[in-house]
Amino acid sequence: MLKITLIKSTIGAIPKHKKTVAALGLHKPNTSVEKQDTPAIRGMIKQVNHLVKVEEI
């Protein structure tokens, strides 16, 4: 399992990154979600790694 936290706002981010963050289930800064560790989720995290913090739980 991965705990994904949005650490920066998506204001000013390109639209593709905004949609990726929303698809991860994150909306406001400092909110967290727990997702299964899959290649698809890892790819999404890699795309927006400058906006999120990831912890393995």
mmCIF file of the N, C-alpha and C atoms, coordinates in Angstrom:
data_MODEL
# 
_entry.id   MODEL 
# 
loop_
_atom_site.group_PDB 
_atom_site.id 
_atom_site.type_symbol 
_atom_site.label_atom_id 
_atom_site.label_alt_id 
_atom_site.label_comp_id 
_atom_site.label_asym_id 
_atom_site.label_entity_id 
_atom_site.label_seq_id 
_atom_site.pdbx_PDB_ins_code 
_atom_site.Cartn_x 
_atom_site.Cartn_y 
_atom_site.Cartn_z 
_atom_site.occupancy 
_atom_site.B_iso_or_equiv 
_atom_site.pdbx_formal_charge 
_atom_site.auth_seq_id 
_atom_site.auth_comp_id 
_atom_site.auth_asym_id 
_atom_site.auth_atom_id 
_atom_site.pdbx_PDB_model_num 
ATOM 1   N N  . MET A 1 1  ? 0.844  -1.189 0.000   1.00 0.00 ? 1  MET A N  1 
ATOM 2   C CA . MET A 1 1  ? 0.000  0.000  0.000   1.00 0.00 ? 1  MET A CA 1 
ATOM 3   C C  . MET A 1 1  ? 0.884  1.246  0.000   1.00 0.00 ? 1  MET A C  1 
ATOM 4   N N  . LEU A 1 2  ? 0.371  2.279  -0.651  1.00 0.00 ? 2  LEU A N  1 
ATOM 5   C CA . LEU A 1 2  ? 1.060  3.557  -0.711  1.00 0.00 ? 2  LEU A CA 1 
ATOM 6   C C  . LEU A 1 2  ? 0.171  4.640  -0.124  1.00 0.00 ? 2  LEU A C  1 
ATOM 7   N N  . LYS A 1 3  ? 0.754  5.511  0.685   1.00 0.00 ? 3  LYS A N  1 
ATOM 8   C CA . LYS A 1 3  ? 0.048  6.687  1.178   1.00 0.00 ? 3  LYS A CA 1 
ATOM 9   C C  . LYS A 1 3  ? 0.535  7.868  0.354   1.00 0.00 ? 3  LYS A C  1 
ATOM 10  N N  . ILE A 1 4  ? -0.368 8.491  -0.383  1.00 0.00 ? 4  ILE A N  1 
ATOM 11  C CA . ILE A 1 4  ? -0.027 9.583  -1.284  1.00 0.00 ? 4  ILE A CA 1 
ATOM 12  C C  . ILE A 1 4  ? -0.621 10.868 -0.726  1.00 0.00 ? 4  ILE A C  1 
ATOM 13  N N  . THR A 1 5  ? 0.213  11.888 -0.531  1.00 0.00 ? 5  THR A N  1 
ATOM 14  C CA . THR A 1 5  ? -0.215 13.161 0.038   1.00 0.00 ? 5  THR A CA 1 
ATOM 15  C C  . THR A 1 5  ? 0.076  14.274 -0.959  1.00 0.00 ? 5  THR A C  1 
ATOM 16  N N  . LEU A 1 6  ? -0.911 15.107 -1.209  1.00 0.00 ? 6  LEU A N  1 
ATOM 17  C CA . LEU A 1 6  ? -0.728 16.271 -2.081  1.00 0.00 ? 6  LEU A CA 1 
ATOM 18  C C  . LEU A 1 6  ? -0.057 17.362 -1.264  1.00 0.00 ? 6  LEU A C  1 
ATOM 19  N N  . ILE A 1 7  ? 1.169  17.747 -1.637  1.00 0.00 ? 7  ILE A N  1 
ATOM 20  C CA . ILE A 1 7  ? 1.899  18.730 -0.846  1.00 0.00 ? 7  ILE A CA 1 
ATOM 21  C C  . ILE A 1 7  ? 1.896  20.115 -1.487  1.00 0.00 ? 7  ILE A C  1 
ATOM 22  N N  . LYS A 1 8  ? 1.607  20.191 -2.781  1.00 0.00 ? 8  LYS A N  1 
ATOM 23  C CA . LYS A 1 8  ? 1.547  21.479 -3.471  1.00 0.00 ? 8  LYS A CA 1 
ATOM 24  C C  . LYS A 1 8  ? 0.209  21.602 -4.183  1.00 0.00 ? 8  LYS A C  1 
ATOM 25  N N  . SER A 1 9  ? -0.251 22.814 -4.331  1.00 0.00 ? 9  SER A N  1 
ATOM 26  C CA . SER A 1 9  ? -1.506 23.064 -5.027  1.00 0.00 ? 9  SER A CA 1 
ATOM 27  C C  . SER A 1 9  ? -1.332 22.814 -6.525  1.00 0.00 ? 9  SER A C  1 
ATOM 28  N N  . THR A 1 10 ? -2.435 22.501 -7.185  1.00 0.00 ? 10 THR A N  1 
ATOM 29  C CA . THR A 1 10 ? -2.375 22.287 -8.629  1.00 0.00 ? 10 THR A CA 1 
ATOM 30  C C  . THR A 1 10 ? -2.622 23.574 -9.405  1.00 0.00 ? 10 THR A C  1 
ATOM 31  N N  . ILE A 1 11 ? -2.770 24.686 -8.690  1.00 0.00 ? 11 ILE A N  1 
ATOM 32  C CA . ILE A 1 11 ? -2.923 25.970 -9.376  1.00 0.00 ? 11 ILE A CA 1 
ATOM 33  C C  . ILE A 1 11 ? -1.636 26.246 -10.151 1.00 0.00 ? 11 ILE A C  1 
ATOM 34  N N  . GLY A 1 12 ? -1.759 26.515 -11.422 1.00 0.00 ? 12 GLY A N  1 
ATOM 35  C CA . GLY A 1 12 ? -0.602 26.777 -12.262 1.00 0.00 ? 12 GLY A CA 1 
ATOM 36  C C  . GLY A 1 12 ? -0.016 25.531 -12.901 1.00 0.00 ? 12 GLY A C  1 
ATOM 37  N N  . ALA A 1 13 ? -0.486 24.360 -12.502 1.00 0.00 ? 13 ALA A N  1 
ATOM 38  C CA . ALA A 1 13 ? 0.000  23.115 -13.102 1.00 0.00 ? 13 ALA A CA 1 
ATOM 39  C C  . ALA A 1 13 ? -0.662 22.941 -14.472 1.00 0.00 ? 13 ALA A C  1 
ATOM 40  N N  . ILE A 1 14 ? -0.018 22.166 -15.326 1.00 0.00 ? 14 ILE A N  1 
ATOM 41  C CA . ILE A 1 14 ? -0.614 21.936 -16.641 1.00 0.00 ? 14 ILE A CA 1 
ATOM 42  C C  . ILE A 1 14 ? -1.853 21.060 -16.480 1.00 0.00 ? 14 ILE A C  1 
ATOM 43  N N  . PRO A 1 15 ? -2.826 21.197 -17.372 1.00 0.00 ? 15 PRO A N  1 
ATOM 44  C CA . PRO A 1 15 ? -4.092 20.461 -17.228 1.00 0.00 ? 15 PRO A CA 1 
ATOM 45  C C  . PRO A 1 15 ? -3.936 18.948 -17.094 1.00 0.00 ? 15 PRO A C  1 
ATOM 46  N N  . LYS A 1 16 ? -2.973 18.367 -17.780 1.00 0.00 ? 16 LYS A N  1 
ATOM 47  C CA . LYS A 1 16 ? -2.755 16.921 -17.690 1.00 0.00 ? 16 LYS A CA 1 
ATOM 48  C C  . LYS A 1 16 ? -2.385 16.519 -16.266 1.00 0.00 ? 16 LYS A C  1 
ATOM 49  N N  . HIS A 1 17 ? -1.576 17.319 -15.592 1.00 0.00 ? 17 HIS A N  1 
ATOM 50  C CA . HIS A 1 17 ? -1.181 17.019 -14.218 1.00 0.00 ? 17 HIS A CA 1 
ATOM 51  C C  . HIS A 1 17 ? -2.347 17.213 -13.258 1.00 0.00 ? 17 HIS A C  1 
ATOM 52  N N  . LYS A 1 18 ? -3.188 18.221 -13.520 1.00 0.00 ? 18 LYS A N  1 
ATOM 53  C CA . LYS A 1 18 ? -4.372 18.431 -12.684 1.00 0.00 ? 18 LYS A CA 1 
ATOM 54  C C  . LYS A 1 18 ? -5.293 17.219 -12.754 1.00 0.00 ? 18 LYS A C  1 
ATOM 55  N N  . LYS A 1 19 ? -5.480 16.681 -13.951 1.00 0.00 ? 19 LYS A N  1 
ATOM 56  C CA . LYS A 1 19 ? -6.345 15.516 -14.118 1.00 0.00 ? 19 LYS A CA 1 
ATOM 57  C C  . LYS A 1 19 ? -5.741 14.280 -13.456 1.00 0.00 ? 19 LYS A C  1 
ATOM 58  N N  . THR A 1 20 ? -4.429 14.148 -13.515 1.00 0.00 ? 20 THR A N  1 
ATOM 59  C CA . THR A 1 20 ? -3.769 13.013 -12.883 1.00 0.00 ? 20 THR A CA 1 
ATOM 60  C C  . THR A 1 20 ? -3.936 13.070 -11.369 1.00 0.00 ? 20 THR A C  1 
ATOM 61  N N  . VAL A 1 21 ? -3.769 14.240 -10.782 1.00 0.00 ? 21 VAL A N  1 
ATOM 62  C CA . VAL A 1 21 ? -3.938 14.400 -9.339  1.00 0.00 ? 21 VAL A CA 1 
ATOM 63  C C  . VAL A 1 21 ? -5.384 14.084 -8.947  1.00 0.00 ? 21 VAL A C  1 
ATOM 64  N N  . ALA A 1 22 ? -6.338 14.556 -9.738  1.00 0.00 ? 22 ALA A N  1 
ATOM 65  C CA . ALA A 1 22 ? -7.748 14.276 -9.452  1.00 0.00 ? 22 ALA A CA 1 
ATOM 66  C C  . ALA A 1 22 ? -8.040 12.781 -9.576  1.00 0.00 ? 22 ALA A C  1 
ATOM 67  N N  . ALA A 1 23 ? -7.424 12.117 -10.548 1.00 0.00 ? 23 ALA A N  1 
ATOM 68  C CA . ALA A 1 23 ? -7.632 10.680 -10.740 1.00 0.00 ? 23 ALA A CA 1 
ATOM 69  C C  . ALA A 1 23 ? -7.064 9.875  -9.576  1.00 0.00 ? 23 ALA A C  1 
ATOM 70  N N  . LEU A 1 24 ? -6.052 10.406 -8.922  1.00 0.00 ? 24 LEU A N  1 
ATOM 71  C CA . LEU A 1 24 ? -5.509 9.749  -7.734  1.00 0.00 ? 24 LEU A CA 1 
ATOM 72  C C  . LEU A 1 24 ? -6.428 9.937  -6.529  1.00 0.00 ? 24 LEU A C  1 
ATOM 73  N N  . GLY A 1 25 ? -7.401 10.838 -6.643  1.00 0.00 ? 25 GLY A N  1 
ATOM 74  C CA . GLY A 1 25 ? -8.338 11.063 -5.545  1.00 0.00 ? 25 GLY A CA 1 
ATOM 75  C C  . GLY A 1 25 ? -7.945 12.203 -4.634  1.00 0.00 ? 25 GLY A C  1 
ATOM 76  N N  . LEU A 1 26 ? -7.044 13.047 -5.093  1.00 0.00 ? 26 LEU A N  1 
ATOM 77  C CA . LEU A 1 26 ? -6.568 14.174 -4.287  1.00 0.00 ? 26 LEU A CA 1 
ATOM 78  C C  . LEU A 1 26 ? -7.194 15.465 -4.800  1.00 0.00 ? 26 LEU A C  1 
ATOM 79  N N  . HIS A 1 27 ? -7.653 16.320 -3.871  1.00 0.00 ? 27 HIS A N  1 
ATOM 80  C CA . HIS A 1 27 ? -8.311 17.548 -4.284  1.00 0.00 ? 27 HIS A CA 1 
ATOM 81  C C  . HIS A 1 27 ? -7.695 18.783 -3.635  1.00 0.00 ? 27 HIS A C  1 
ATOM 82  N N  . LYS A 1 28 ? -7.468 18.743 -2.332  1.00 0.00 ? 28 LYS A N  1 
ATOM 83  C CA . LYS A 1 28 ? -6.906 19.878 -1.614  1.00 0.00 ? 28 LYS A CA 1 
ATOM 84  C C  . LYS A 1 28 ? -5.494 19.537 -1.138  1.00 0.00 ? 28 LYS A C  1 
ATOM 85  N N  . PRO A 1 29 ? -4.632 20.543 -1.008  1.00 0.00 ? 29 PRO A N  1 
ATOM 86  C CA . PRO A 1 29 ? -3.299 20.286 -0.437  1.00 0.00 ? 29 PRO A CA 1 
ATOM 87  C C  . PRO A 1 29 ? -3.407 19.691 0.970   1.00 0.00 ? 29 PRO A C  1 
ATOM 88  N N  . ASN A 1 30 ? -2.446 18.869 1.310   1.00 0.00 ? 30 ASN A N  1 
ATOM 89  C CA . ASN A 1 30 ? -2.340 18.180 2.598   1.00 0.00 ? 30 ASN A CA 1 
ATOM 90  C C  . ASN A 1 30 ? -3.404 17.108 2.812   1.00 0.00 ? 30 ASN A C  1 
ATOM 91  N N  . THR A 1 31 ? -4.066 16.682 1.747   1.00 0.00 ? 31 THR A N  1 
ATOM 92  C CA . THR A 1 31 ? -4.970 15.539 1.856   1.00 0.00 ? 31 THR A CA 1 
ATOM 93  C C  . THR A 1 31 ? -4.219 14.299 1.417   1.00 0.00 ? 31 THR A C  1 
ATOM 94  N N  . SER A 1 32 ? -4.616 13.152 1.973   1.00 0.00 ? 32 SER A N  1 
ATOM 95  C CA . SER A 1 32 ? -3.934 11.897 1.681   1.00 0.00 ? 32 SER A CA 1 
ATOM 96  C C  . SER A 1 32 ? -4.923 10.837 1.249   1.00 0.00 ? 32 SER A C  1 
ATOM 97  N N  . VAL A 1 33 ? -4.446 9.914  0.428   1.00 0.00 ? 33 VAL A N  1 
ATOM 98  C CA . VAL A 1 33 ? -5.209 8.731  0.049   1.00 0.00 ? 33 VAL A CA 1 
ATOM 99  C C  . VAL A 1 33 ? -4.286 7.530  0.134   1.00 0.00 ? 33 VAL A C  1 
ATOM 100 N N  . GLU A 1 34 ? -4.879 6.354  0.310   1.00 0.00 ? 34 GLU A N  1 
ATOM 101 C CA . GLU A 1 34 ? -4.107 5.116  0.311   1.00 0.00 ? 34 GLU A CA 1 
ATOM 102 C C  . GLU A 1 34 ? -4.500 4.319  -0.918  1.00 0.00 ? 34 GLU A C  1 
ATOM 103 N N  . LYS A 1 35 ? -3.505 3.927  -1.706  1.00 0.00 ? 35 LYS A N  1 
ATOM 104 C CA . LYS A 1 35 ? -3.735 3.189  -2.944  1.00 0.00 ? 35 LYS A CA 1 
ATOM 105 C C  . LYS A 1 35 ? -2.875 1.930  -2.946  1.00 0.00 ? 35 LYS A C  1 
ATOM 106 N N  . GLN A 1 36 ? -3.317 0.936  -3.702  1.00 0.00 ? 36 GLN A N  1 
ATOM 107 C CA . GLN A 1 36 ? -2.516 -0.262 -3.903  1.00 0.00 ? 36 GLN A CA 1 
ATOM 108 C C  . GLN A 1 36 ? -1.285 0.100  -4.734  1.00 0.00 ? 36 GLN A C  1 
ATOM 109 N N  . ASP A 1 37 ? -0.203 -0.596 -4.495  1.00 0.00 ? 37 ASP A N  1 
ATOM 110 C CA . ASP A 1 37 ? 1.042  -0.355 -5.227  1.00 0.00 ? 37 ASP A CA 1 
ATOM 111 C C  . ASP A 1 37 ? 0.998  -1.139 -6.537  1.00 0.00 ? 37 ASP A C  1 
ATOM 112 N N  . THR A 1 38 ? 0.535  -0.471 -7.605  1.00 0.00 ? 38 THR A N  1 
ATOM 113 C CA . THR A 1 38 ? 0.459  -1.094 -8.927  1.00 0.00 ? 38 THR A CA 1 
ATOM 114 C C  . THR A 1 38 ? 1.292  -0.278 -9.912  1.00 0.00 ? 38 THR A C  1 
ATOM 115 N N  . PRO A 1 39 ? 1.663  -0.867 -11.040 1.00 0.00 ? 39 PRO A N  1 
ATOM 116 C CA . PRO A 1 39 ? 2.425  -0.109 -12.043 1.00 0.00 ? 39 PRO A CA 1 
ATOM 117 C C  . PRO A 1 39 ? 1.677  1.132  -12.537 1.00 0.00 ? 39 PRO A C  1 
ATOM 118 N N  . ALA A 1 40 ? 0.357  1.064  -12.650 1.00 0.00 ? 40 ALA A N  1 
ATOM 119 C CA . ALA A 1 40 ? -0.420 2.210  -13.119 1.00 0.00 ? 40 ALA A CA 1 
ATOM 120 C C  . ALA A 1 40 ? -0.339 3.367  -12.124 1.00 0.00 ? 40 ALA A C  1 
ATOM 121 N N  . ILE A 1 41 ? -0.488 3.059  -10.846 1.00 0.00 ? 41 ILE A N  1 
ATOM 122 C CA . ILE A 1 41 ? -0.409 4.095  -9.810  1.00 0.00 ? 41 ILE A CA 1 
ATOM 123 C C  . ILE A 1 41 ? 0.999  4.665  -9.748  1.00 0.00 ? 41 ILE A C  1 
ATOM 124 N N  . ARG A 1 42 ? 2.001  3.802  -9.865  1.00 0.00 ? 42 ARG A N  1 
ATOM 125 C CA . ARG A 1 42 ? 3.398  4.284  -9.864  1.00 0.00 ? 42 ARG A CA 1 
ATOM 126 C C  . ARG A 1 42 ? 3.651  5.240  -11.025 1.00 0.00 ? 42 ARG A C  1 
ATOM 127 N N  . GLY A 1 43 ? 3.085  4.950  -12.189 1.00 0.00 ? 43 GLY A N  1 
ATOM 128 C CA . GLY A 1 43 ? 3.240  5.832  -13.350 1.00 0.00 ? 43 GLY A CA 1 
ATOM 129 C C  . GLY A 1 43 ? 2.591  7.180  -13.122 1.00 0.00 ? 43 GLY A C  1 
ATOM 130 N N  . MET A 1 44 ? 1.418  7.170  -12.490 1.00 0.00 ? 44 MET A N  1 
ATOM 131 C CA . MET A 1 44 ? 0.734  8.429  -12.195 1.00 0.00 ? 44 MET A CA 1 
ATOM 132 C C  . MET A 1 44 ? 1.543  9.260  -11.200 1.00 0.00 ? 44 MET A C  1 
ATOM 133 N N  . ILE A 1 45 ? 2.109  8.583  -10.204 1.00 0.00 ? 45 ILE A N  1 
ATOM 134 C CA . ILE A 1 45 ? 2.921  9.280  -9.206  1.00 0.00 ? 45 ILE A CA 1 
ATOM 135 C C  . ILE A 1 45 ? 4.174  9.868  -9.857  1.00 0.00 ? 45 ILE A C  1 
ATOM 136 N N  . LYS A 1 46 ? 4.781  9.120  -10.750 1.00 0.00 ? 46 LYS A N  1 
ATOM 137 C CA . LYS A 1 46 ? 5.992  9.602  -11.421 1.00 0.00 ? 46 LYS A CA 1 
ATOM 138 C C  . LYS A 1 46 ? 5.713  10.863 -12.233 1.00 0.00 ? 46 LYS A C  1 
ATOM 139 N N  . GLN A 1 47 ? 4.508  10.935 -12.807 1.00 0.00 ? 47 GLN A N  1 
ATOM 140 C CA . GLN A 1 47 ? 4.144  12.093 -13.615 1.00 0.00 ? 47 GLN A CA 1 
ATOM 141 C C  . GLN A 1 47 ? 3.985  13.355 -12.775 1.00 0.00 ? 47 GLN A C  1 
ATOM 142 N N  . VAL A 1 48 ? 3.506  13.214 -11.551 1.00 0.00 ? 48 VAL A N  1 
ATOM 143 C CA . VAL A 1 48 ? 3.245  14.388 -10.697 1.00 0.00 ? 48 VAL A CA 1 
ATOM 144 C C  . VAL A 1 48 ? 4.081  14.352 -9.424  1.00 0.00 ? 48 VAL A C  1 
ATOM 145 N N  . ASN A 1 49 ? 5.291  13.795 -9.505  1.00 0.00 ? 49 ASN A N  1 
ATOM 146 C CA . ASN A 1 49 ? 6.119  13.633 -8.305  1.00 0.00 ? 49 ASN A CA 1 
ATOM 147 C C  . ASN A 1 49 ? 6.516  14.961 -7.672  1.00 0.00 ? 49 ASN A C  1 
ATOM 148 N N  . HIS A 1 50 ? 6.429  16.064 -8.415  1.00 0.00 ? 50 HIS A N  1 
ATOM 149 C CA . HIS A 1 50 ? 6.762  17.375 -7.853  1.00 0.00 ? 50 HIS A CA 1 
ATOM 150 C C  . HIS A 1 50 ? 5.609  17.954 -7.026  1.00 0.00 ? 50 HIS A C  1 
ATOM 151 N N  . LEU A 1 51 ? 4.438  17.307 -7.076  1.00 0.00 ? 51 LEU A N  1 
ATOM 152 C CA . LEU A 1 51 ? 3.267  17.792 -6.343  1.00 0.00 ? 51 LEU A CA 1 
ATOM 153 C C  . LEU A 1 51 ? 2.889  16.903 -5.164  1.00 0.00 ? 51 LEU A C  1 
ATOM 154 N N  . VAL A 1 52 ? 3.411  15.668 -5.125  1.00 0.00 ? 52 VAL A N  1 
ATOM 155 C CA . VAL A 1 52 ? 2.964  14.714 -4.117  1.00 0.00 ? 52 VAL A CA 1 
ATOM 156 C C  . VAL A 1 52 ? 4.134  14.162 -3.307  1.00 0.00 ? 52 VAL A C  1 
ATOM 157 N N  . LYS A 1 53 ? 3.786  13.604 -2.136  1.00 0.00 ? 53 LYS A N  1 
ATOM 158 C CA . LYS A 1 53 ? 4.740  12.884 -1.302  1.00 0.00 ? 53 LYS A CA 1 
ATOM 159 C C  . LYS A 1 53 ? 4.195  11.469 -1.151  1.00 0.00 ? 53 LYS A C  1 
ATOM 160 N N  . VAL A 1 54 ? 5.077  10.464 -1.271  1.00 0.00 ? 54 VAL A N  1 
ATOM 161 C CA . VAL A 1 54 ? 4.647  9.074  -1.238  1.00 0.00 ? 54 VAL A CA 1 
ATOM 162 C C  . VAL A 1 54 ? 5.353  8.352  -0.100  1.00 0.00 ? 54 VAL A C  1 
ATOM 163 N N  . GLU A 1 55 ? 4.554  7.606  0.672   1.00 0.00 ? 55 GLU A N  1 
ATOM 164 C CA . GLU A 1 55 ? 5.103  6.777  1.756   1.00 0.00 ? 55 GLU A CA 1 
ATOM 165 C C  . GLU A 1 55 ? 4.572  5.361  1.575   1.00 0.00 ? 55 GLU A C  1 
ATOM 166 N N  . GLU A 1 56 ? 5.416  4.385  1.812   1.00 0.00 ? 56 GLU A N  1 
ATOM 167 C CA . GLU A 1 56 ? 4.966  2.994  1.774   1.00 0.00 ? 56 GLU A CA 1 
ATOM 168 C C  . GLU A 1 56 ? 4.486  2.602  3.160   1.00 0.00 ? 56 GLU A C  1 
ATOM 169 N N  . ILE A 1 57 ? 3.308  1.983  3.198   1.00 0.00 ? 57 ILE A N  1 
ATOM 170 C CA . ILE A 1 57 ? 2.765  1.544  4.498   1.00 0.00 ? 57 ILE A CA 1 
ATOM 171 C C  . ILE A 1 57 ? 2.446  0.066  4.464   1.00 0.00 ? 57 ILE A C  1 
# 
